Amino acid sequence: MSLTGIARYAFAPRQHKLEQHFTEPEALQHRVLQHLLRTAANTEYGRNHLFATTKGYDDFVRNVPVNTYEELKADIDRMRHGEADVLWPGKVKWYAKSSGTTNDKSKFIPVSAEGLKNIHYKGGTDVVALYLQNNPESRMFDGKGLILGGSHAPNYNVAGSLVGDLSAILIENINPLVNLVRVPKKQTALLSDFEVKRDRIARECLNKNVTNISGVPSWMLSVLVRVLELSGKERLDEVWPNLEVFFHGGIAFTPYRSQYEHIIKSDRMHYMETYNASEGFFGIQNAPADKSMLLMLDYDVFYEFLPMDEFDSEHPNIVPLEGVEVGKNYAMLISTSCGLWRYMIGDTVKFTSVRPYKFVITGRTKYFINAFGEELIQDNAEKGLAYACQQTGAEVKEYTAAPVFMDANAKCRHQWLIEFAKEPENINEFADILDHQLQAINSDYEAKRFHDITLQPLEIVVARKGQFDDWLRSKGKLGGQHKIPRLSNNRKTIEEIMRVK
């Protein structure tokens, strides 16, 4: 029996248990909340917020405030200095470095031992369980998995405590048995210099039997291009003929899909989206024909949802799982075994179904353009770009967009800085198609564009090759978990990138 055949038996019990997501989803979440409250009752945060006497969700809402990173930062910093029993029992020695806030360059998200096991690794296990369930012909364990990782560094002067990219934390703590079926070697995977790492990964993996790849689409594509350069091949399935699946997450896949399909022509290739973040592992694409993801309900994560049309309200109607509505845009709040309590993660989601609870990521609470009442969100942008690429044959590598504010004649517009992997023949035609498609999918944008009275036609500035990477490099953020802000209500990011020569 092949290794994949053996793996199928190992994953079968979990595949059966996942059926509870369809039959008793609300009960799963109720049990998670009770478990988190009981476990953290004797922490400082638990005592201050009456966890021991909290009997249900209504008590939880009364006793615990909504938090952003700023509210928890002081407690997290104490934990980073070695204090125990602050937000979660015991000492937390791992901290996932994430993109920053208004006041800080970086956030440091606690990753407890329980969080590693019951959130992050459980999510990774379920991705494989669901993939094998959907693909009985898979032979993924008969070869190697290429897994991209970031890097980590010492955390202050606390012995044994480290801070770094979540992917580096996962690789550092992974079960040694997994290392038998993954590449590159750990030393290479944890290199901090992405350009050096990219070349070494490509060289180490070039002659391996790679059957599956996992990582952020943008950084993985960079590695795969280097593999093709070294091999002299035009197609990745000529280098790795048994490649069958890309497990991707971190950023939207839509702008990159055509580029992957260009270099991987195999009709056996699958793409499976995951929603894994520094703060937790939340969703998995469980049906190949459905791009929405199943919300994972029996991890150490309790979910709440804040309607985005009430985001600026003093008393928004935040709801637990059973209160969500299909088609409504929500900001997501989480409470986890890493010590995050009613924590606003910053992502927005929209449910496509309930029982099972399936959703799509629509953007970020801070990544949107609403300078003139148009309420353009990232989901609109991704769909508009995908349509414009489909109509023109173009391929987008990176992009960001921001408003150009009213001039003396009350004229304003959106400006898009786009780095193309394949430029359209006519950039004005591309801009026109994108503009009309955004109007078709966003009625607020359409209203503001009506007769060019408020918003003028959008403008596209073509970025040179590598301009976005050079901006990330100037910030010390090339590689790892770092992402390009796609939409912004101000011009800070787009002007910084345009100034990079």
C-alpha positions as CSV (number, residue, x, y, z in Angstrom):
1,M,0.0,0.0,0.0
2,S,1.3,3.5,-0.9
3,L,1.9,6.2,1.8
4,T,-1.1,8.0,0.5
5,G,-3.2,4.9,1.0
6,I,-2.0,4.6,4.6
7,A,-2.7,8.3,5.2
8,R,-6.3,7.8,4.1
9,Y,-6.9,5.5,7.0
10,A,-5.3,7.9,9.4
11,F,-7.5,10.8,8.2
12,A,-10.8,8.8,8.1
13,P,-11.9,9.4,11.7
14,R,-11.5,13.2,11.3
15,Q,-13.4,13.2,8.0
16,H,-16.3,11.6,9.8
17,K,-16.2,14.1,12.7
18,L,-16.2,17.0,10.3
19,E,-19.8,16.1,9.4
20,Q,-20.8,17.9,12.7
21,H,-20.1,21.2,10.9
22,F,-23.2,20.3,8.8
23,T,-25.4,18.8,11.6
24,E,-24.7,20.7,14.8
25,P,-22.6,23.8,14.0
26,E,-24.0,26.1,16.8
27,A,-23.5,23.4,19.4
28,L,-19.8,23.1,18.4
29,Q,-19.4,26.9,18.9
30,H,-21.2,26.8,22.3
31,R,-18.8,24.1,23.5
32,V,-15.8,26.1,22.3
33,L,-16.8,29.2,24.3
34,Q,-17.4,27.2,27.5
35,H,-14.0,25.5,27.1
36,L,-12.1,28.8,26.6
37,L,-13.8,30.5,29.6
38,R,-13.2,27.5,31.9
39,T,-9.5,27.2,30.9
40,A,-8.8,30.9,31.2
41,A,-10.9,31.6,34.3
42,N,-7.8,32.0,36.6
43,T,-5.8,34.2,34.3
44,E,-5.6,37.9,35.2
45,Y,-7.8,38.7,32.2
46,G,-10.3,36.0,33.2
47,R,-10.5,37.2,36.8
48,N,-11.0,40.8,35.7
49,H,-13.8,39.9,33.3
50,L,-15.6,37.4,35.5
51,F,-15.0,34.3,33.4
52,A,-15.7,31.9,36.3
53,T,-19.3,33.2,36.6
54,T,-19.9,33.7,32.9
55,K,-22.7,31.2,32.1
56,G,-23.4,31.9,28.4
57,Y,-23.0,34.2,25.5
58,D,-25.0,37.0,26.9
59,D,-22.9,37.1,30.1
60,F,-19.8,37.0,27.9
61,V,-20.9,40.1,25.9
62,R,-21.7,42.0,29.1
63,N,-18.4,41.1,30.8
64,V,-15.9,41.3,28.0
65,P,-15.3,44.4,25.7
66,V,-14.5,44.3,22.0
67,N,-10.8,44.6,21.6
68,T,-8.3,45.7,18.9
69,Y,-4.6,45.1,19.2
70,E,-4.2,48.5,20.9
71,E,-6.4,47.4,23.8
72,L,-4.4,44.1,24.3
73,K,-1.0,45.4,23.4
74,A,0.2,46.2,27.0
75,D,-0.8,42.7,28.2
76,I,0.8,41.1,25.2
77,D,4.0,43.0,25.9
78,R,4.1,41.8,29.5
79,M,3.7,38.3,28.2
80,R,6.5,38.8,25.8
81,H,8.7,39.8,28.8
82,G,7.9,36.5,30.4
83,E,4.9,37.1,32.6
84,A,2.6,34.1,33.0
85,D,-1.2,33.8,33.4
86,V,-2.0,37.2,31.8
87,L,-4.3,36.5,28.8
88,W,-3.9,32.7,28.8
89,P,-2.7,30.2,31.4
90,G,1.1,29.8,31.7
91,K,3.8,31.4,29.7
92,V,3.4,31.9,26.0
93,K,6.8,31.7,24.3
94,W,5.9,32.2,20.6
95,Y,4.7,35.4,19.0
96,A,3.6,35.7,15.4
97,K,4.8,39.0,13.8
98,S,2.0,40.5,11.7
99,S,1.6,43.7,9.8
100,G,1.3,46.7,12.0
101,T,-1.4,49.1,13.3
102,T,-1.7,52.9,13.0
103,N,0.7,53.3,15.9
104,D,3.1,50.4,15.4
105,K,5.1,48.9,12.6
106,S,4.2,45.4,13.7
107,K,1.8,43.4,15.8
108,F,2.9,40.5,17.9
109,I,0.2,37.8,18.2
110,P,0.6,35.3,21.0
111,V,0.8,31.7,19.9
112,S,0.3,29.3,22.8
113,A,1.0,25.6,22.8
114,E,-2.8,25.0,22.8
115,G,-3.2,27.4,19.9
116,L,-0.6,25.6,17.9
117,K,-2.2,22.2,18.5
118,N,-5.9,23.1,18.5
119,I,-6.0,25.8,15.9
120,H,-3.1,26.0,13.5
121,Y,-2.0,22.4,13.2
122,K,-5.6,21.2,13.4
123,G,-6.4,23.4,10.5
124,G,-3.5,22.0,8.5
125,T,-4.7,18.5,9.2
126,D,-8.2,19.3,8.1
127,V,-7.0,20.7,4.8
128,V,-5.4,17.4,4.0
129,A,-8.4,15.4,5.3
130,L,-10.8,17.3,3.1
131,Y,-8.6,17.2,0.1
132,L,-8.2,13.4,0.3
133,Q,-11.9,13.0,0.8
134,N,-12.6,15.0,-2.4
135,N,-9.8,13.4,-4.4
136,P,-9.8,9.6,-4.1
137,E,-7.2,9.4,-6.9
138,S,-4.6,11.5,-5.0
139,R,-1.1,10.3,-4.5
140,M,0.2,13.4,-2.7
141,F,2.0,11.5,0.1
142,D,4.0,9.5,-2.5
143,G,6.1,12.6,-3.1
144,K,7.1,15.7,-1.3
145,G,5.3,18.8,-0.2
146,L,6.9,22.2,-0.9
147,I,6.0,24.4,2.1
148,L,7.2,28.0,2.2
149,G,8.1,29.5,5.5
150,G,9.2,32.8,7.0
151,S,11.8,33.4,9.6
152,H,12.0,34.0,13.4
153,A,14.3,35.8,15.9
154,P,14.8,35.9,19.7
155,N,12.0,37.7,21.6
156,Y,13.5,40.3,23.9
157,N,15.9,38.4,26.2
158,V,13.4,35.8,27.4
159,A,15.0,32.3,27.3
160,G,13.4,30.0,24.7
161,S,11.0,32.7,23.5
162,L,10.9,33.6,19.8
163,V,9.1,36.0,17.5
164,G,8.6,35.7,13.7
165,D,6.3,34.8,10.9
166,L,3.6,32.3,11.7
167,S,4.9,30.0,9.0
168,A,8.3,29.9,10.7
169,I,6.7,29.1,14.0
170,L,4.8,26.2,12.4
171,I,7.9,24.8,10.7
172,E,10.0,25.1,13.9
173,N,7.4,23.1,16.0
174,I,6.2,20.7,13.3
175,N,6.0,16.9,14.0
176,P,9.4,15.5,12.9
177,L,7.5,12.9,10.8
178,V,6.1,15.7,8.6
179,N,9.7,16.6,7.7
180,L,10.0,13.2,5.9
181,V,7.4,14.4,3.3
182,R,8.3,18.1,3.0
183,V,10.9,20.3,1.3
184,P,13.0,22.4,1.6
185,K,15.2,21.5,4.6
186,K,14.3,23.4,7.8
187,Q,17.5,25.5,7.6
188,T,16.6,26.8,4.2
189,A,12.9,27.3,5.0
190,L,13.7,29.6,7.9
191,L,16.2,31.9,6.1
192,S,15.4,35.6,6.6
193,D,16.7,36.9,3.2
194,F,13.9,36.0,0.8
195,E,16.0,36.4,-2.3
196,V,18.7,34.0,-1.0
197,K,15.9,31.7,0.3
198,R,14.1,31.7,-3.1
199,D,17.2,30.5,-5.0
200,R,18.1,27.8,-2.4
201,I,14.5,26.5,-2.3
202,A,14.4,26.2,-6.0
203,R,17.7,24.4,-6.2
204,E,16.8,22.0,-3.4
205,C,13.4,21.1,-4.8
206,L,14.3,21.1,-8.5
207,N,14.9,17.3,-8.7
208,K,12.5,16.2,-6.1
209,N,9.1,14.5,-6.7
210,V,7.0,17.5,-5.6
211,T,3.3,16.5,-5.5
212,N,1.9,19.5,-3.5
213,I,2.8,23.1,-2.7
214,S,1.6,25.3,0.1
215,G,2.0,29.0,0.7
216,V,1.1,32.6,-0.1
217,P,0.4,32.9,-3.9
218,S,2.7,35.8,-4.6
219,W,5.7,34.4,-2.8
220,M,5.2,30.9,-4.1
221,L,4.9,32.2,-7.7
222,S,8.3,33.9,-7.3
223,V,9.9,30.6,-6.2
224,L,8.2,28.6,-9.0
225,V,9.5,31.1,-11.6
226,R,13.0,30.5,-10.3
227,V,12.4,26.7,-10.5
228,L,11.5,27.2,-14.2
229,E,14.6,29.4,-14.8
230,L,16.9,26.8,-13.3
231,S,15.2,23.9,-15.1
232,G,15.0,25.6,-18.5
233,K,11.4,24.4,-18.8
234,E,8.4,26.5,-19.7
235,R,5.9,24.5,-17.6
236,L,6.0,23.4,-14.0
237,D,4.4,20.1,-14.7
238,E,7.4,19.2,-16.9
239,V,9.6,19.7,-13.8
240,W,7.2,18.0,-11.4
241,P,5.0,15.7,-13.4
242,N,3.2,14.5,-10.3
243,L,2.3,17.9,-8.9
244,E,-1.5,17.8,-8.1
245,V,-2.5,20.6,-5.7
246,F,-1.7,24.1,-4.4
247,F,-2.9,24.8,-0.9
248,H,-3.0,28.6,-0.9
249,G,-3.9,31.4,1.6
250,G,-2.9,34.7,3.0
251,I,-4.0,36.8,0.1
252,A,-6.7,36.6,-2.6
253,F,-5.8,34.0,-5.3
254,T,-7.9,35.7,-8.1
255,P,-5.1,38.0,-9.4
256,Y,-2.7,35.1,-9.6
257,R,-4.8,32.3,-11.0
258,S,-4.1,33.0,-14.6
259,Q,-0.4,33.1,-14.0
260,Y,-0.5,29.7,-12.2
261,E,-2.6,28.2,-15.0
262,H,-0.1,29.6,-17.5
263,I,2.8,27.7,-16.0
264,I,0.9,24.6,-14.8
265,K,-1.1,23.0,-17.7
266,S,-1.8,19.6,-16.1
267,D,-5.5,18.8,-16.0
268,R,-4.9,17.0,-12.7
269,M,-4.0,20.2,-10.9
270,H,-6.2,21.4,-8.0
271,Y,-6.3,24.7,-6.1
272,M,-7.6,24.7,-2.6
273,E,-8.0,27.9,-0.6
274,T,-7.5,28.2,3.1
275,Y,-8.0,31.0,5.6
276,N,-5.1,30.9,7.9
277,A,-3.8,34.0,9.6
278,S,-1.4,34.9,12.4
279,E,-4.4,35.0,14.7
280,G,-5.7,31.6,13.8
281,F,-6.9,29.1,11.2
282,F,-10.5,29.9,10.3
283,G,-11.7,28.4,7.0
284,I,-11.1,25.7,4.3
285,Q,-12.5,25.3,0.8
286,N,-14.2,22.0,1.3
287,A,-15.9,21.7,-2.1
288,P,-13.8,22.1,-5.3
289,A,-16.6,23.6,-7.3
290,D,-17.5,26.2,-4.6
291,K,-15.0,29.0,-4.0
292,S,-16.5,29.7,-0.6
293,M,-14.9,28.2,2.5
294,L,-16.3,26.2,5.4
295,L,-16.0,28.0,8.7
296,M,-14.1,25.7,11.1
297,L,-16.1,25.6,14.3
298,D,-14.5,23.0,16.6
299,Y,-11.1,24.6,16.9
300,D,-10.2,26.8,19.9
301,V,-11.8,29.7,18.2
302,F,-15.1,31.3,19.1
303,Y,-16.5,33.7,16.5
304,E,-18.6,36.8,16.5
305,F,-19.7,39.1,13.6
306,L,-20.1,42.8,13.4
307,P,-22.2,44.1,10.5
308,M,-20.1,46.5,8.4
309,D,-23.0,48.8,7.9
310,E,-22.8,49.3,11.7
311,F,-19.1,49.4,12.0
312,D,-18.9,53.1,13.1
313,S,-22.0,52.7,15.3
314,E,-21.5,53.3,19.1
315,H,-23.6,50.2,19.8
316,P,-23.3,47.8,16.9
317,N,-25.4,44.6,16.8
318,I,-22.6,42.1,17.1
319,V,-23.9,38.5,16.7
320,P,-22.7,35.0,17.3
321,L,-22.7,32.4,14.6
322,E,-26.5,31.7,14.7
323,G,-27.2,35.4,14.2
324,V,-25.5,35.9,10.8
325,E,-27.3,36.5,7.5
326,V,-26.4,35.3,4.1
327,G,-25.0,38.1,1.8
328,K,-24.3,40.5,4.6
329,N,-20.7,42.0,5.0
330,Y,-19.3,41.4,8.5
331,A,-16.2,42.3,10.4
332,M,-15.0,39.2,12.3
333,L,-14.2,39.0,16.0
334,I,-12.5,36.0,17.6
335,S,-11.8,34.6,21.1
336,T,-9.0,32.0,21.1
337,S,-6.8,29.8,23.2
338,C,-3.9,32.2,22.3
339,G,-5.4,34.8,24.7
340,L,-7.3,36.9,22.2
341,W,-10.7,38.0,23.6
342,R,-13.4,39.4,21.4
343,Y,-10.6,40.5,19.2
344,M,-11.3,42.3,15.9
345,I,-9.0,40.6,13.4
346,G,-9.5,43.3,10.7
347,D,-10.9,41.0,8.0
348,T,-14.4,41.2,6.6
349,V,-16.4,38.2,5.4
350,K,-19.7,37.4,3.8
351,F,-21.6,34.2,4.3
352,T,-22.8,32.3,1.2
353,S,-24.8,29.7,3.2
354,V,-25.7,28.7,6.8
355,R,-25.8,25.1,8.0
356,P,-23.2,24.6,6.8
357,Y,-21.7,28.0,7.5
358,K,-19.7,28.9,4.4
359,F,-18.2,32.3,3.6
360,V,-15.9,34.3,1.4
361,I,-13.3,36.9,2.5
362,T,-14.4,40.3,1.2
363,G,-11.5,42.4,2.4
364,R,-10.2,44.3,5.4
365,T,-12.0,46.7,7.7
366,K,-9.3,49.2,6.9
367,Y,-8.7,48.3,3.2
368,F,-11.4,50.0,1.3
369,I,-12.1,53.2,-0.6
370,N,-15.0,55.3,0.7
371,A,-13.6,58.8,0.1
372,F,-16.7,59.9,-1.8
373,G,-19.4,57.5,-0.6
374,E,-18.6,54.7,-3.1
375,E,-17.8,52.0,-0.5
376,L,-15.4,50.0,-2.8
377,I,-14.2,46.9,-1.0
378,Q,-11.4,44.4,-1.9
379,D,-13.9,41.8,-3.1
380,N,-15.2,44.3,-5.7
381,A,-11.6,45.1,-6.8
382,E,-10.6,41.4,-7.2
383,K,-13.7,40.6,-9.2
384,G,-13.3,43.7,-11.4
385,L,-9.7,43.0,-12.2
386,A,-10.4,39.3,-12.9
387,Y,-13.1,40.3,-15.4
388,A,-10.8,42.9,-17.1
389,C,-8.0,40.4,-17.4
390,Q,-10.4,37.8,-18.8
391,Q,-11.6,40.3,-21.5
392,T,-8.2,41.6,-22.5
393,G,-5.8,38.6,-21.9
394,A,-3.9,40.7,-19.3
395,E,-2.3,39.2,-16.1
396,V,-2.0,41.3,-12.9
397,K,0.9,40.6,-10.6
398,E,0.4,43.3,-7.9
399,Y,-1.8,46.3,-7.4
400,T,-3.0,49.0,-5.0
401,A,-5.6,51.7,-5.4
402,A,-6.4,55.0,-3.7
403,P,-8.5,58.1,-4.2
404,V,-7.3,61.2,-6.0
405,F,-9.2,63.9,-4.0
406,M,-11.2,66.8,-5.5
407,D,-9.4,69.5,-7.3
408,A,-10.5,73.1,-7.7
409,N,-13.1,72.0,-10.2
410,A,-14.5,69.3,-7.8
411,K,-13.1,66.6,-10.0
412,C,-11.9,63.3,-8.3
413,R,-11.2,59.7,-9.3
414,H,-9.6,56.5,-8.2
415,Q,-6.0,55.8,-9.1
416,W,-4.8,52.3,-9.6
417,L,-1.1,51.4,-9.6
418,I,-0.8,48.0,-11.3
419,E,2.2,45.8,-12.0
420,F,1.3,43.5,-14.9
421,A,2.8,40.0,-15.4
422,K,1.3,40.5,-18.9
423,E,0.2,43.9,-20.0
424,P,-3.0,44.5,-22.0
425,E,-2.6,45.7,-25.5
426,N,-4.6,48.8,-24.7
427,I,-4.3,50.1,-21.2
428,N,-7.2,52.5,-21.8
429,E,-9.5,49.7,-22.8
430,F,-8.4,47.7,-19.7
431,A,-9.2,50.7,-17.5
432,D,-12.6,51.2,-19.2
433,I,-13.6,47.5,-18.7
434,L,-12.5,47.6,-15.1
435,D,-14.4,50.8,-14.4
436,H,-17.6,49.5,-16.0
437,Q,-17.4,46.2,-14.2
438,L,-16.9,47.9,-10.8
439,Q,-20.1,49.8,-11.6
440,A,-21.9,46.6,-12.4
441,I,-21.0,44.9,-9.1
442,N,-21.1,48.0,-6.7
443,S,-24.2,50.2,-6.9
444,D,-22.6,52.9,-4.7
445,Y,-19.7,53.1,-7.0
446,E,-22.1,53.2,-10.0
447,A,-24.1,56.0,-8.4
448,K,-21.0,58.1,-7.8
449,R,-19.8,57.5,-11.4
450,F,-23.1,58.5,-12.9
451,H,-22.5,60.9,-15.7
452,D,-19.0,61.6,-14.2
453,I,-20.7,64.0,-11.9
454,T,-18.8,63.0,-8.7
455,L,-16.2,60.4,-9.7
456,Q,-14.3,60.7,-13.0
457,P,-13.2,57.5,-14.8
458,L,-10.6,55.6,-12.9
459,E,-6.9,56.1,-13.8
460,I,-4.4,53.3,-14.2
461,V,-0.7,53.9,-13.6
462,V,1.5,51.0,-14.9
463,A,4.2,50.1,-12.4
464,R,7.5,48.8,-13.6
465,K,8.5,45.2,-13.1
466,G,9.5,44.6,-9.5
467,Q,8.4,48.0,-8.2
468,F,6.1,46.5,-5.5
469,D,8.8,44.0,-4.3
470,D,11.3,46.9,-4.2
471,W,8.9,48.8,-1.9
472,L,8.5,45.8,0.4
473,R,12.3,45.4,0.4
474,S,12.7,49.0,1.5
475,K,10.3,48.3,4.4
476,G,12.2,45.1,5.3
477,K,9.0,43.1,4.4
478,L,10.0,41.1,1.3
479,G,8.7,37.6,1.8
480,G,7.1,35.9,4.7
481,Q,3.5,37.0,5.7
482,H,3.7,40.5,4.4
483,K,1.1,41.7,2.0
484,I,0.4,44.7,-0.3
485,P,-2.4,46.9,1.0
486,R,-4.9,46.6,-1.9
487,L,-7.2,49.6,-1.2
488,S,-6.7,52.6,0.9
489,N,-8.8,55.6,1.8
490,N,-5.6,57.8,1.7
491,R,-2.7,58.2,-0.6
492,K,0.2,57.2,1.7
493,T,0.9,53.7,0.4
494,I,0.4,54.4,-3.3
495,E,2.6,57.5,-3.2
496,E,5.3,55.6,-1.3
497,I,5.3,52.8,-4.0
498,M,5.3,55.3,-6.9
499,R,8.3,57.0,-5.4
500,V,10.4,53.8,-5.5
501,K,12.7,54.0,-8.5
